[in-house]
Amino acid sequence: MAARFKFRLEALLKLRHALEEEAQRHLARMIALQEEAQARVEALEQDHRDTVDSRRMAPNQVIDLERLRATERFLLVLERRMQWAAQELDEARQVVEAARQALVKAHQDHLMLQRLKERRQEQHRLELQLIEAKDMDEIAVLRHPFKHVREVTP
């Protein structure tokens, strides 16, 4: 009976697969955080545009200095928040890129072991074929009827 194929690094292959899946989940979480940061930036930019638009007055309208000052203060606060949000978005993009690189590495590590397993499995299959062919040749030789050859003397 031929021996079954056993990959000695199977536990490591499973670990690498689990690490790859964890890297995928981590990347998904980081992308979600980046999208949230992007949404905050866009919301602040929209607030800024709306506030700037609200400063405009119709012709012949009375100028309300208190409202104008409050609007300017609010715009300063919005600009500061926009800077913070933009910085947060840049950091989120860097984290996403790092997570993407980690996923690529984890995938390569897993793929390397998977290919090694496939090569070893193929090598094992070829070795079994050789053993089987050798056994079949031996059986054929044993079953073949021998003809006794007499020596002829001249």
N, C-alpha and C positions, 0 to 999 in steps of 0.2 A: 504494500500500500504506500502510495506516495505521500510525503509529508505536506501538510497544508502550509500555505504561505503565512508567515507571521512577521509583521513589520515591527521591529524592536523599538522604533521611535513613535509608536502609535500614541502614547500618552502625550508626548511633546507635540505631535500633530494636532491633537485635540485641544491642547493648551493654546497653541498658536491660532487655531480657529476661534477659540473663545476670545482671545485677545483682539483678533480682527473684528469680531462682532462688537466688542466693547468699544473699540476705536470708532466704529460706524455710529454707535449710539452717542458717543461723546461728540463726534462731528455734528450730528443732527441737533444735539442740545446747543452747541456753540453757534450753529447757523440760526437757530431760533432766537438766541440772544442777540445776534447781529441784526436780525430782522426787526426785533423790538427796538434796538438802538436806532436803526434806520427810520422806523416809524416815529420815534420821538423827535428826531431831527426834522423830519418832514412836517410834523405837527407844529413844532416851534417856528419853522420857516413860514408855515401858513398863518400862524398867529401874528408873526412879524408883518407879513404882507397885509393882513386884515387891519392891523393897528395903523400901519402907514396909510392905508386907504381911508381909514376913519379920521385921520388928521385933516384930510382935504375938506375944504368948506365950499359951500355954494357961493356964487357971487352975491354980494350985498348982505352976507351973513355976519352977525356980530361975533367978534373974536372973544372966546372964553379962555382967558389966560390960565386959570386954574386947571381947566381940562387939558389945555395944551401942555402945561408943565407935567401933569400926571401922566399924560400920554408919553412924553419924552422920558420920564423916569421908568415907565413900564417898558419902553423900547430898550433902554439901557439894560434893564434886568433880562429882557428877552435875548438880547445880544450876548450877554454873559452866559445865559443858559444854553444858547445855541453853540457857543464855543465849547462849553463842557460836554454837550451832547455830541458835537463833532469829534472831540477828543475821545469820548467813550466809544463812538462808532469806529474810529481808527484802531483803538485797542481791540475791539471786538473782531475787526477784520484780521488783525494780526493773530489773535487766538484761533480764529477759524483756519487761517493758513497753517498754523502750527498743528492743529488737529488734523487737517487734510494731509499734511506730511506724515504725521504719525500713522494715519490710516494707510497711506501708500506703503510705508515701511512694514506695517503689520501684515498687509496683503502680500507683499513680496516674501516675507518670512514664511507665511503659511503656504504660499504657492511653491516656494522652494522645497519645502518638506513634502508637499503633495506630489510634486514631480519626482522627487527622490523615491517616494513610495511606489509610484508607477513604474519607474525604471527597475527597481528591485523586484517588483512583482513580475515584470516582463522577463527579467533575468531568471527568476525562479521558475517561471513557466518553460523557458527554453531549457533549463537544466533538467526539468522533469521530462521534457520531450526526449532529450538525449538519453536519459536513464531508461525510459520506456522503449526507445528504439533499440538500445543495447539489449534489454531484456527480451524483446521480440526476436532479435537476431539469435540470441542464445537458444530460445525455444525452437526457432526454425532449424537451427543446426542439430539440436537434440532429436527432433522429430524426423529429420531427413534420413531415409534408410541408407545405410552405408553398404557399398558394394565392396566385397573383399577383393582385393587385387592380388593376383598371384604373380609371383616374380617369375619371369621367363628367363631361363639361362640360355645363352647362345651356344 
